[in-house]
Amino acid sequence: MDAGLDVRDLSHGKLMLKIGKARRGDVVHVHWFHHAYWHRNPVVSALKSTILILTLTYMRLRGINLVWTIHNLYPHDSGRGGAERLMRRLICRFSTGLIVASESIKRKVKEEFGVPERKLHVVKHGHYLDVYKPQGLRVRELYGIGDDDDVFLFMGAIKPYKGVDDLVEAFRMVRTERTHLIIAGKADAELELYLQGLRREEGVILMPGFIPNEEVADLLNAADALVLPYKEITTSGSAILGLTFKKLVVMPDNEFIDDYFQEHMAIRYDPSFAGGLASALEEARMLKRQRKSPDYEEALRELDWDVIARKTELVYAGRG
């Protein structure tokens, strides 16, 4: 029981199998729908989409409420095609409540999918306090990085939309003997060869493969700035991870920054400007030397999980 609710995990990919046990008035809360209707084979995709629509119709007829947390306006891998847009519009119509992580995303969802105001509820993404704890891994010492050197960190799954190639180009423009770029994460097949070509790149430190949870805190603590050169951002858990660890975050200019970050917590840049990211890295280096002290505690209080739980419960009750 959580906050007076009987919570049961809905296993990934088991929506159709589990809802038979749901009763009238129950709430099914889904975060990721894409896997339930999309497939690279259009025939399979059409079949999956049909099954999903029938499932959602069954839920509505049974009086089972559907809540969908929309993390991304569109999936990064399949784009904004007509079928994708249609399915997302349909899911919005079947949903009794839609959760988004900021006012800016709320406006985008309302416009893109024609969602009425009453269905949309802003519940912020929670922080990562006490999730990742230091294990004593001395990352700077391990790679011969001085205590006063500048360290930029990219961490996470390495996919084309995350712009790692743009980051490397920008780093080359600001590189000095005391500036380092750590790229940590598992690359997809498309970028594996690209990363292999960086093994002898001056100032670039590669930590390939999946990053264990036990190493996350030590990696972040070794960095001066977390860089997220994504080509498109709706909500970024990585940005909130950086905020949690009180790290300066460098990312493309977007309204998400205004919803979560205070002054001197994030540096924004225009990705359409050729030297935008390089200028942002230089600005991050200068800001480090100014030793600003943003109020991270205040920013993180808004992302407390107890607050988020109460707001989510109101959405379930139709009062969010």
Secondary structure, DSSP 8 states (H G I E B T S, - for coil): -BTTB------TT-HHHHGGG--TT-EEEES--HHHH--SSHHHHHHHHHHHHHHHHHHHHHT-EEEEE---SS-TTTTT-HHHHHHHHHHHHH-SEEEESSHHHHHHHHHHH---GGGEEE------TTTS------HHHHTT--TTSEEEEEES-B-GGG-HHHHHHHHHHH--TTEEEEEEE-B-HHHHHHHHTTTT-TTEEEEES---HHHHHHHHHH-SEEE---S--S--HHHHHHHHTT-EEEEE--HHHHHH--TTSEEEE-TTSTTHHHHHHHHHHHHHHHT----HHHHHHTT-HHHHHHHHHHHHTT--
